[in-house]
Amino acid sequence: MIYLDHNATTPPAPAVIAAMLPVLSGVWANTSSQHGPGQDAKRALGAARATVARVLGCKTVEVIFTSGATEANHLAVRGLLAAAAPGRNRVVFTSVEHAGHLRLARSLAEAGIPVDFITVRANGTLDMAAAAALIKPDVALVSLMAANNETGVLMPVAEVAALAHAAGAVLHVDATQFIGKQPFNFSTCGADAVSLSAHKFQGPKGVGALLLRQGVALVPQTLGSQERGRRGGTENLAGIVGMAAALDLLGDVATQAIRLATLRDVLETGLKQALPETHVWCQTVPRLPGTSYLRFGQLSVDVVLQRLDRLGVAASSGAACSSGGSEPSHVLTAMGVPAEEALAAVRFSLGATSTLADVNHLLQTLPPLLAPLLHEELLTAP
């Protein structure tokens, strides 16, 4: 199997599994217990927290461990909103957030909380004029993703942070797709809170974190004494150790980004040469190095994914949470892409395990399968 769906999830690194096994088998006590085994577990938790803080450029007190980015997003949005000053009750999202995050936005609106959405341009980039018009002194919180999970487009975090802070609001950033793929430092990113999930950078599923800038008020959403009272519940120690190990393995992210961008460019150039009907979205704007979002004419994504599966290639229709559905991507819709084109969207996302041999195999085997279908599509087009 050639795995080209790293934006959905990544294979856990062998070193991550190796780091977790001793914890599962020998350091399994509750970190809140006062006895010896509990203190061993507490020390392991502290060491993992220190690694996370070092790699991500934050203080240990700024790390709140969660079950993943979805929980971290909910904790940030609901917790920061609940802690906002009187008169600040509006929340601003972007129109291209992850589908799960938009569901949170809708639930807030249904509860009577004013919610607004910053639009994007046709090339997938954020409309900063629209952002400036929406981010006013009544805003409690602005929440945006650092990089789009479908198109890979990078969002202007520093610029939005400046707008939010000038209006007296706080900024939450969903960095689920960003961390591990682009250099990141919490102390300089401009955000007040940042969400991440370990399984996006070769860590285990079911664990993540919210980085919360020291001094920023947050009302906990799950009560308990853990995580300095900010997130109750016994910590997933093995998962946390695995996440720390995965972050420690990242090394020089900038160099890895160059490698992935090169592979992505080879893939896109080769597909366009072999299949001129190929269209790549957001190719001319800053985007994640390993993300390629494209269509082959207007061939249904289901047809393309079936052919890929025959070749032993794993890809997706964009957002993993909506793959297999008949609705067009909300991201492409927000960009003004017609439904028939959006329903043809295929996402290839490369990662740490991707190689030039993988890309070359795809270029050699996929075009011969799709060319007859594209020819038939042209013949039957009205």
C-alpha positions in Angstrom: 0.0 0.0 0.0 1.2 3.5 -0.9 -0.2 5.8 1.7 -0.9 9.3 0.4 -3.5 10.4 3.0 -1.3 11.9 5.7 -3.6 14.9 6.3 -6.2 12.4 7.5 -3.8 10.6 9.9 -0.2 9.4 9.9 1.3 6.0 10.6 2.8 6.0 14.1 6.6 6.0 14.0 8.3 2.9 15.3 10.2 5.0 17.9 6.8 6.3 19.2 5.5 2.8 19.7 8.7 1.9 21.4 8.3 4.8 23.8 4.7 3.9 24.6 5.2 0.2 25.3 7.1 0.5 28.6 4.5 3.0 29.9 1.6 0.6 29.0 3.4 -2.3 30.7 5.2 -0.8 33.6 4.3 2.8 34.3 0.5 2.5 34.3 -0.3 3.9 37.7 -2.5 7.0 38.2 -0.3 10.1 38.1 -2.4 11.6 40.9 -1.5 8.7 43.3 0.9 9.4 46.1 2.5 5.9 46.2 5.7 5.0 44.4 4.2 3.7 41.2 2.0 6.8 41.0 5.0 9.1 41.5 6.8 7.2 38.7 3.9 7.9 36.4 3.9 11.6 37.5 7.6 11.9 36.7 6.9 10.4 33.2 4.1 12.9 32.7 6.4 15.8 33.7 9.1 14.6 31.4 6.7 14.4 28.4 5.3 17.8 29.2 8.8 19.3 29.2 9.5 17.7 25.8 6.3 19.1 24.4 7.1 22.6 25.7 10.6 22.5 24.4 9.7 21.4 20.9 6.8 23.7 20.6 8.4 26.8 22.1 6.1 27.2 25.1 6.3 27.0 28.9 5.3 23.7 30.7 2.5 25.5 32.5 1.0 26.5 29.1 0.5 22.8 28.0 -3.0 21.3 28.6 -3.2 17.7 27.5 -6.4 16.6 25.9 -7.9 13.7 24.0 -7.0 15.4 20.6 -7.6 18.6 18.7 -11.4 18.3 18.6 -11.5 18.5 22.4 -8.8 21.1 22.5 -10.8 23.3 20.0 -14.0 22.9 22.1 -12.1 23.7 25.3 -10.5 26.8 23.7 -13.6 28.2 22.1 -16.1 27.5 24.9 -13.5 28.2 27.7 -12.2 31.5 26.3 -15.7 32.7 25.5 -17.0 31.9 29.0 -14.0 33.9 30.4 -14.6 36.9 28.2 -15.3 40.3 29.7 -18.9 41.6 29.8 -20.0 43.1 26.5 -17.8 40.7 24.5 -20.0 37.9 23.3 -19.3 37.5 19.6 -17.1 34.8 18.1 -15.5 35.0 14.7 -14.6 31.9 12.7 -13.5 31.4 9.0 -15.8 29.9 6.5 -13.3 27.1 5.7 -12.7 25.6 9.2 -12.7 21.9 9.6 -16.2 20.5 9.4 -16.2 19.5 13.1 -15.2 23.0 14.1 -17.9 24.5 12.0 -20.4 22.2 13.8 -19.2 23.8 17.0 -19.8 27.3 15.5 -23.3 26.3 14.6 -24.0 25.0 18.1 -22.9 28.3 19.5 -25.2 30.2 17.1 -28.1 27.9 18.0 -27.5 28.8 21.7 -27.9 32.4 20.8 -24.3 33.4 20.7 -23.5 35.9 17.8 -21.2 34.1 15.3 -19.6 35.5 12.2 -17.5 33.9 9.4 -14.6 35.4 7.6 -14.8 34.6 3.9 -12.1 33.4 1.6 -11.1 34.5 -1.9 -11.4 32.3 -5.0 -7.8 31.1 -4.5 -8.6 29.9 -0.9 -6.7 32.7 0.9 -8.4 34.6 3.7 -10.1 37.9 2.9 -8.3 40.2 5.2 -10.7 43.1 4.4 -13.6 41.0 5.5 -11.6 40.0 8.7 -11.0 43.6 9.6 -14.7 44.4 9.1 -15.8 41.6 11.5 -13.2 41.8 14.2 -14.5 44.7 16.4 -14.5 45.5 20.2 -17.5 43.3 20.9 -15.6 40.2 19.8 -14.5 37.8 22.5 -12.7 35.3 20.4 -11.4 34.8 16.9 -10.8 31.1 15.9 -9.1 30.1 12.7 -7.0 27.2 11.4 -3.3 27.6 10.7 -3.6 25.6 7.5 -6.6 24.2 5.7 -6.9 20.4 5.9 -8.3 20.1 2.3 -6.4 22.7 0.2 -3.4 23.1 2.4 -3.6 26.9 2.2 -1.7 28.7 5.0 -3.7 31.2 6.9 -2.3 34.6 8.0 -2.1 33.9 11.7 0.1 36.9 12.6 -2.1 39.3 10.7 -5.3 38.0 12.3 -3.6 38.1 15.7 -2.8 41.7 15.2 -6.5 42.5 14.3 -7.8 40.4 17.2 -5.5 42.0 19.8 -6.1 45.5 18.6 -9.8 44.9 19.2 -9.1 43.4 22.6 -10.1 39.9 21.6 -8.1 36.6 22.0 -7.0 34.4 19.1 -7.4 30.6 19.0 -5.6 28.8 16.3 -6.3 25.2 15.2 -2.8 24.0 14.2 -3.8 20.4 13.7 -2.5 20.3 10.1 0.3 22.8 10.6 2.4 21.4 13.4 4.9 18.9 12.1 4.7 20.2 8.6 5.9 23.8 9.0 8.2 25.4 11.6 6.2 26.4 14.7 7.0 28.3 17.9 4.2 29.1 20.3 6.0 32.0 21.9 6.2 33.9 18.6 3.2 32.7 16.6 0.9 35.5 18.0 -1.9 33.2 19.1 -3.3 33.0 22.6 -4.3 29.4 22.3 -3.3 26.6 19.9 -4.8 23.2 19.4 -2.9 20.1 18.1 -3.3 16.4 17.7 -0.6 13.8 17.9 -1.8 11.5 15.2 -1.1 14.2 12.5 2.7 13.9 13.1 3.2 10.2 13.6 2.0 10.1 17.2 -0.9 8.0 18.6 -4.6 8.7 18.1 -6.6 9.9 21.1 -4.2 12.5 22.5 -3.5 16.1 21.8 -3.0 19.4 23.6 -4.2 22.9 24.0 -1.4 25.4 24.4 -2.7 28.3 26.4 -0.6 31.5 26.9 0.1 32.1 30.5 -2.2 34.7 32.0 -5.0 34.1 29.5 -8.3 33.3 31.3 -10.0 30.1 30.5 -13.1 28.5 32.1 -12.6 24.6 32.2 -15.2 22.6 30.4 -14.4 19.3 32.2 -14.0 19.7 35.9 -11.3 18.0 37.8 -7.9 18.6 39.5 -5.8 17.5 36.5 -3.9 19.9 34.2 -3.9 22.6 36.9 -7.7 22.4 37.1 -8.2 23.3 33.5 -9.1 19.9 32.1 -10.3 17.1 34.4 -9.8 13.4 33.8 -7.0 11.0 34.4 -4.3 11.7 31.8 -3.6 9.3 29.0 0.0 8.8 30.0 1.0 6.4 27.3 -0.5 8.6 24.6 1.1 11.7 26.1 4.5 10.0 26.1 3.9 8.9 22.5 3.0 12.4 21.5 6.2 13.8 23.1 8.3 11.2 21.4 6.7 12.1 18.0 7.4 15.7 18.5 11.0 14.9 19.5 11.4 13.0 16.2 10.4 16.0 14.0 13.9 17.3 13.8 14.4 19.9 11.1 10.9 20.6 10.0 11.9 23.2 7.4 14.2 20.7 5.6 11.4 18.0 5.6 9.0 20.6 4.2 11.3 21.2 1.3 11.5 17.5 0.6 7.7 17.1 0.6 7.2 20.2 -1.5 9.5 18.8 -4.1 7.6 15.5 -4.2 4.3 17.3 -4.4 5.6 19.4 -7.3 6.8 16.2 -9.1 3.4 14.7 -8.6 1.4 17.6 -9.8 3.6 18.3 -12.9 3.6 14.6 -13.9 -0.2 14.3 -13.6 -0.7 17.5 -15.6 1.6 16.3 -18.3 0.0 12.8 -18.5 -3.6 14.0 -18.0 -4.0 17.6 -19.3 -7.5 17.7 -17.8 -5.9 17.8 -14.3 -6.7 21.0 -12.4 -4.8 21.8 -9.1 -6.5 24.1 -6.6 -4.5 26.8 -4.7 -1.3 25.9 -6.5 -0.1 29.6 -6.7 -0.6 30.5 -3.0 1.3 29.5 0.1 0.2 26.0 1.2 1.3 23.0 3.1 4.3 21.3 1.3 2.7 17.9 1.1 -0.9 18.7 0.2 -2.2 18.5 -3.4 -5.9 19.1 -4.0 -7.0 18.5 -7.5 -9.6 17.1 -9.9 -9.3 15.1 -13.1 -11.7 16.9 -15.4 -15.1 16.3 -13.7 -14.6 12.6 -13.0 -16.4 11.6 -9.8 -14.1 11.3 -6.9 -15.6 7.9 -6.1 -14.5 6.6 -9.5 -11.0 8.0 -9.0 -10.7 6.6 -5.5 -11.8 3.2 -6.7 -9.0 3.2 -9.3 -6.5 4.3 -6.8 -7.5 1.5 -4.4 -7.0 -1.0 -7.2 -3.4 0.3 -7.5 -2.9 0.0 -3.8 -2.8 3.8 -3.3 -4.6 5.5 -0.4 -6.0 9.0 -1.0 -9.1 10.8 0.0 -11.9 13.2 -1.2 -10.6 15.9 1.1 -11.8 15.9 4.6 -11.7 12.5 6.1 -14.8 13.2 8.2 -16.9 13.7 5.1 -15.3 11.2 2.7 -17.8 9.1 0.8 -20.5 11.7 1.0 -22.4 13.2 -1.9 -22.1 16.8 -0.7 -19.5 19.0 -2.3 -16.7 20.2 -0.1 -17.7 23.3 2.0 -14.1 24.6 1.5 -14.4 24.5 -2.3 -17.9 25.9 -2.1 -16.7 28.8 0.0 -14.1 29.4 -2.8 -16.9 29.7 -5.3 -16.1 26.3 -7.0 -19.1 24.9 -8.9 -20.6 21.8 -7.3 -19.8 19.5 -10.3 -16.1 20.4 -10.0 -16.1 20.2 -6.2 -17.6 16.7 -6.3 -14.5 15.6 -8.4 -12.0 16.8 -5.7 -9.2 14.4 -4.8 -6.6 15.0 -2.1 -3.2 13.6 -2.1 -1.3 14.3 1.1 2.3 13.3 1.5 4.2 12.8 4.8 7.3 11.5 6.5 7.0 8.0 5.0 6.4 9.3 1.4 9.1 8.7 -1.2 9.9 9.5 -4.8 9.2 5.9 -5.7 5.7 6.3 -4.4 5.1 9.3 -6.5 6.6 7.7 -9.6 4.5 4.6 -9.1 1.4 6.7 -9.1 2.5 8.6 -12.2 3.1 5.4 -14.1 -0.1 3.6 -13.2 -2.9 6.1 -12.6 -3.0 8.0 -16.0 -3.6 4.9 -18.1 -6.6 4.0 -15.9 -8.1 7.5 -16.0 -7.3 8.6 -19.6 -10.1 6.4 -21.2 -12.6 7.7 -18.7 -11.6 11.3 -19.4 -11.9 10.7 -23.1 -15.4 9.3 -22.6 -16.3 12.3 -20.5 -15.3 14.6 -23.2 -17.3 12.7 -25.8 -20.4 12.8 -23.7 -20.1 16.4 -22.5 -23.1 18.6 -23.6 
